[in-house]
């Protein structure tokens, strides 16, 4: 996803919300690192970029649904993991 930062950089707004779904490609880094997981639905990512007096802050929430095998009996196990993150950037 590409987010157009022009409205914030030009001073037209102070916040740009975003929301999208992401499905890792079969040969991607995500699939390489987590090879025992399958993703039945795309990962859902939402958040916003906010201008805070010259600092840009990125806040995002990620929801990942996955299927893997039980370590004890090898039966399929459904799971969901949610996490959020925040980054700050300074622009002169």
C-alpha positions as CSV (number, residue, x, y, z in Angstrom):
1,X,0.0,0.0,0.0
2,X,1.2,3.5,-0.8
3,X,-0.1,6.3,1.3
4,X,-0.1,9.8,-0.2
5,X,1.3,12.2,2.4
6,X,0.8,15.3,0.3
7,X,-2.3,16.5,2.3
8,X,-0.3,16.5,5.6
9,X,2.9,17.9,4.1
10,X,1.0,20.8,2.5
11,X,-0.9,21.6,5.7
12,X,-4.3,20.7,4.3
13,X,-5.0,18.2,7.1
14,X,-3.3,16.8,10.2
15,X,-4.4,13.2,10.0
16,X,-4.7,10.5,7.2
17,X,-6.5,7.3,8.2
18,X,-5.8,4.1,6.3
19,X,-7.2,0.6,6.1
20,X,-6.3,-2.4,3.9
21,X,-6.1,-6.1,3.8
22,X,-2.8,-7.9,3.1
23,X,-2.2,-11.5,2.1
24,X,1.5,-12.7,2.1
25,X,2.7,-14.1,-1.2
26,X,3.6,-17.9,-1.0
27,X,7.3,-17.2,-1.4
28,X,7.4,-14.1,0.8
29,X,9.6,-13.5,3.9
30,X,6.5,-13.9,6.2
31,X,5.8,-17.4,4.8
32,X,9.5,-18.3,5.0
33,X,9.8,-17.3,8.7
34,X,6.4,-18.7,9.7
35,X,6.3,-21.7,7.4
36,X,4.1,-23.7,9.8
37,X,1.2,-21.1,9.6
38,X,-1.5,-20.8,7.0
39,X,-3.5,-17.6,6.5
40,X,-7.1,-18.4,5.6
41,X,-8.1,-14.7,5.3
42,X,-5.9,-11.7,4.5
43,X,-4.3,-9.8,7.4
44,X,-6.3,-6.6,8.3
45,X,-4.3,-3.5,8.9
46,X,-5.8,-0.1,9.9
47,X,-4.5,3.1,11.5
48,X,-3.6,6.7,10.9
49,X,-0.7,9.0,10.2
50,X,-0.8,12.2,12.2
51,X,1.2,15.4,12.0
52,X,2.3,16.5,15.5
53,X,4.1,19.8,15.0
54,X,6.7,18.5,12.6
55,X,6.7,15.0,13.8
56,X,4.7,12.4,11.8
57,X,3.3,9.6,13.9
58,X,2.2,6.3,12.4
59,X,-0.2,4.2,14.5
60,X,-1.5,0.9,13.2
61,X,-3.5,-2.1,14.4
62,X,-2.9,-5.5,12.8
63,X,-5.2,-8.5,13.0
64,X,-3.9,-11.8,11.8
65,X,-6.0,-15.0,11.6
66,X,-4.1,-18.2,11.1
67,X,-4.3,-22.0,11.1
68,X,-1.5,-24.3,12.3
69,X,-1.1,-27.8,13.6
70,X,-1.3,-28.6,17.3
71,X,2.1,-29.5,18.6
72,X,0.7,-32.4,20.6
73,X,-1.9,-34.1,18.3
74,X,-1.2,-32.4,14.9
75,X,-4.9,-31.5,14.6
76,X,-5.6,-28.1,13.0
77,X,-5.8,-25.1,15.4
78,X,-7.3,-21.8,14.5
79,X,-5.9,-18.7,16.0
80,X,-6.0,-14.9,15.9
81,X,-3.3,-12.5,16.9
82,X,-3.8,-8.7,17.3
83,X,-1.0,-6.2,17.8
84,X,-0.4,-2.5,17.4
85,X,2.6,-0.4,16.7
86,X,3.7,3.2,16.6
87,X,6.6,5.0,14.8
88,X,7.6,8.6,14.8
89,X,9.3,10.5,12.0
90,X,10.8,14.0,12.1
91,X,10.5,16.2,9.0
92,X,12.4,19.5,8.7
